[in-house]
Amino acid sequence: MTEVSLQQVVKRYGQLEVVHAIDLEIRHSEFVVLVGPSGCGKSTTLRMIAGLEEISDGTIKIGDKVVNKLPPRDRNISMVFQNYALYPHMSVRENLGFGLKIAKHPESEINKRVEEAAEILGLGMLMDRLPAELSGGQRQRVAMGRAIVRNPDVFLFDEPLSNLDAKLRVQMRTEIKKLHKRVNNTIVYVTHDQVEAMTLADRIVIMRDGHIEQVGSPLKVFDHPNNTFVASFIGSPPMNQLSGKVIEKEGVPHIDLEGNLTIPVPNRARNHVQIGQQVIVGVRPDDLTPEGHGMSDVGEIVSFDLSVSISEPLGTESILFSTIGNNEVQGKMLNPRPIEGEERLTFNLSLDRTHLFDAETGQNVLGHSDGSN
């Protein structure tokens, strides 16, 4: 059972603290993705787990062993980098087996492990080629194979797909998912791409400015973001965020939005807001759809007219841009049709699927997800 535990882990460079006392428990065979914008501390955290960066404070455990002072070679981890890090003068076969050769494993064992890794990753026809003769996706599979042959307790991936084009990234996401099912080892994976995180992870760790903002399954962080940062970072297109104020209307709490638009406070949030409170209403584009061009309406629906300034056709759907007050908003049109100029459409808003945040703190008025799933 190989778990990874970070307890109050801090990283400082001189007086500058870049990772701030983070706690994280990663279960055996779990696929955990660290995601966040550039400079949030995700790669530094991964490198501290690997032993490539010393921690300034706290404890890191791999399995039941504290590894704070252990060099990378003694942590039984394998790391896959974004630049492949292959030896250009060695064949694929030699690249796969080089680490085992340096560790003085018997040749028969090296050959066995190399062939197993080649079979898992479909490298059989490429074994005698040099890295220069491979595509980007093939090179990344070789880098993954070199990690597999070591049979590590933990795989660490540092933005492994960022150098690939869009089509290859999709293909390699599938390869990595299949790899995890085959080897069933613990994987810690870093990316800035939230789509990559959503499609790969058992749990996502969303980081900002050296802090962990939320931990949870992809659906949990999508459906219940802890704050406006998570809400805007997870989801593509991003969540619309509309400023408003809680008022009383006909004895029921409503939200007065900019642009002379008033909507009821969702039932589940009515006991969590106060009259006069400044709030932010979060609306996913999927839940703001033109009448007749959305998913089947469920629960309470609010309808209003908006002028569409831009339409971005994507085949089976179009992204529609409009404004509510001073806020630009995006909606989705399923089974789309051409939009004429500044055409005015009636939009349906699924009130039960809106999110509500306190404007001052940015926190979800319904509280935080506990990160257990």
N, C-alpha and C positions, 0 to 999 in steps of 0.2 A: 504494500500500500504506500504509494508515494504522493504525499500531500506537500504543498508549498505554503508556508506560513510567513507573513510579514507582520511584525509587531512593532508599532511605533517607529517605523523606519524613516530616517532623516538623511538627506544628502545636502552637504554644504560645499561650496567652493569658496574657501576663505570665509568672509563674512556673509556671503550670499547664500541663502538657503533656497534650494530649488525643489526639494521634495520635503513635505511638512508632516512628519509623524503619521504616516499612513498605516492602516491596518487592513490586511487582506488575507482571507483563508481560501485556498484553492484546493478542491477535493481531488482525490485520486481519479485519474483517467478523464478529468474534466477538461474541456476546451474553453479557456478563458481569454477574452480579447481585451487588451487595454487600448482605449480609443480616446482621442481628443485632439485639439488643434496643435500646431507646431509650438514647442516650448512649454507644453503642459507637464512634462516630467515622465511621460510614458516610456520612452526609450531609456532614460536614465534608470528608471525602476527595473526594467528588464535587464539592463547591464549590471545592476547590483545583484539581481538573482543569479546571473551568470558568473559573477565574480570579476567582471571586467572593470567595475567601479567599486571602490571601497565605500561601505556605508559609514556615515558620520555618527549615527546613533541608532539604537534599536536592535532587533534580532531578526534574522532570516533563517528559517529551518526548511530543509528539504528532507522529507520523511521525518525521522525522529532525530535528525542530526542538525545541530547548529552549525551553519556554514560561514559565519561572518568572516573568519580568518582563513578559510580554505581557498586555495587557488582554483581556477576554473577546472583544471584537469582532474581534480579530486572531488568534484561535485556530481559526477555522473550525469551531466547535462550535454545536450547537443544544440548548437545554435545555427540557424540559417539566416544569412544576411541578405540585404536587398541587392548587393552587387555580386552575388554568387560565390566570390572568393575561391574560384577554381584555379588549379595550377595549369597554366596554358600549354606547357610542354608535355603534360601527361595525358594519356588517353582517358576516356570515361572510366574504364575498368581500373586504371591506376589511381585516378582521383578517388573513386569509391573506396578502395582498399588502403589508401596511403596512411590514414590515421591508425588503422589496425596494425599496419606494417611497422610504424614507428613505435607502437606499443609492444612490438615483438610477439604478436599472436602467431600461432602456427599457420603455415601457408594453407593447409587444408581448411582450417577454420575461416581464414580470410576469404578464400574462394567460395566457401559455402554461404557466408554472410553477404558477399557481393552479389552472388547469383540470386539470393532471396530478395535483396533490395531491388535488383534489376527487374525481377518478375513483378514485384508490387507496383513499380512505377513505369513499367512498359519500356525499359531501356535496352532490351535484348539486342535490337538491331543497331544500336549506337555504341556498343562497348569499345570498339577500336577507333572511334573518332576522337579528334582533339576538340577542346572547347570552342575554338574558332570556327569549327565546322557545324556547330549546333545553333539552333534558334534560341531566342531568349527563354521561351517556355521549356525547351529541352535542357538548357543549362540550369534552370531553376529546379527541374526534376533531379538532375545530377546532384545539385547541392542538397536537396532533400534526402537523396539516397545515401549520401555521405554521412548525414546525420543518423539515418536509420541503422546503418551497419554497426554503429557503436552500441546499439541497444540501450539507450540511455533511460534513466528514470523520468526525465523531463525534456521535452522539446521546447526550444525557445525560438520564435520567429520574429525578426526585426524588419517590418515593412517589406516582406519578401516579394511582393507583386508590384511595387511602385514603379519599377523600370519597364514593365510590360504594357503593351497597348491594351485598349479596352476589351477587345475580344479575347485576348490571351488571359487577361485577368479573370474573366468569367470562367474560362476553362480551367485555370489553375485553382480557383476556389473549389471547384468540384473535385480536382485531384487531391487537394489538401483535406477535404471532408472525407473522401474515400480512404485516404491514408490514416486518418484518425480512427475510422471504424476498423481498419485492418490491424493496426498496432495497439490501439486502445491505451496509449500512454497519456500522461498529463501533458497538455500543451498550453503554453503561455505565448500569446501572439499580440504583436503591436502593429497598429495601423492608424492612419489619420482618416481613413475612408469609412464612414459610418455604414455604407451599404455592405462593405466587406465584413464589418463587425456583425451586422444583423444576420447575414447569411451563414456565417461560420460558427458563431459562439454558442456555447451552452449558457454562459453568462457574460455580460458585458460590464467592464469597469470604465466608467466615464470620468476622465480627469480634466482638471483645469487649474492652471497656475500652481502645480505641485500638490493639489488636494484631490481626493476622490469625491466626486459629486454624487455618484449613485452607482450601485452594483445590483444587477438583476438580470433575468432572462431577457432576450430581445423583445418579446412581447410585453413583458412587465414594464421596461423602461419606455417603450413606445406608448403603452396605454396609460401609464401612471408616472409621468416624469416628476421628479422631486422639485424641480425649479425651472425657471424660464430658460436657463442655459441648456439644460438637458433637453427641454422641449424643442428648442430651436436647432440643436445639434443632431438629434436623432429624428430621422424622417426625411424623405426626399420626394417632392419639394419640402422645404422646411415649414414648420407650423407658423401660421399667421398669429401675430400677437397684437391685440387691439386694446388700447387704453380706455378705461371707463370708470364710472363711479356708481356705487350701489345706492339706489334710491328706493323709495316706497311708492308703489303705483297700484291703486285699487286694493290696498291692503296686502299686496304681495311684493317681496323684494325683486326689483328689476336692476338691470345694469344700463346706465345711460352712456352709450358710446358716442364718440365723436362722429359727426355727420348726421345728426338728428335721427339716430337709430337707437331704439330701446328694445332690449330683449329680457325675458324673465331669467332670474337666477335659476340654474338647474336645480331640480328638487334635492338631489343628493348634497348640494352645497349650501342650502338655505340656512342651516343651523351653524355654518362656519364663517359667515360674513356678517358685517354690521352696516347699518344704514350710514352713509357718508364715507365708507371705506373706498379708497382708491384701489382698483384692481386691474389686472390684465387678463383678458379673455383669450385663451388659446384655441385656435380652430385649425384643424388639419385640412389641406386642400381637398382631400377625399370627402370631407363632410360639408363642403360648400359647393353645391352642384346646381346647374341650371335645371329648372323644372323640365321633366321628361328626359333628362340626360344623366341621371344619377342612379345609384344603387337603390334597391327597394327601401322606402322610408320606414324607419322604425322609431317608435317613441315620439316625443314632442318635436314638431318641426316649426321653425319660424321662417317666413318668406318675406323677401324684400327685393326691390329692383336695383340693379347696378349697371353702369355702363362699362362695357368691355373695351379696354384700350389696346390690348395685345392678345393674340391667340397663338399658342405654340402647338401645332399639330404633331402628335407622336404616334399616329396610326390608329390604334383602338381608342385613344383618348386624346384630349387637348388640354393644355394648361391655359387657363384664362386669367388675365391680369386686370384688376380693377382697383378702385380705392373706396375706403370707408373713412370719411373725415380726412385726416392727414396720413392715414395708414394705407400703404399699398398692400393688397391682398391677392392671393392666388386661389383659384378654385379649379375643379376638374370637370370636364365635360366628357362623359362616356358616350360611345357611339356618336362621335362628333360630326358636325356639319360646318361649312364655311361661315365665318363671322364677318358681317359687313360693317366696316368702319367702326365707329363708336356705338355699336349696337347695344341697346338696352335690353337686358334679360332679367327674368324673375329667377332669383336664386333661392334654393331651400337650404337652410342651416339645420343640421341635426343637433338640437340643443343638448340631448343626453350624451353626446360625444364631445362636447366642448370641455375645455380645461380652464380652471380658474386659479390665478396666482395673486398673491398680495403684491401691489405695485412697489411698496417700499422695500420689502425683503426679497422679492422674486420667488418666494417659496410657495409651493402648492398649498392651497387653503385646506385641502383634505389631509395634509400631513405627508410623511415620507414613506416610501416603500422600504421594507426592512432588508432587502437584498438577499433573502434566503432562496429565492428562485428567479 
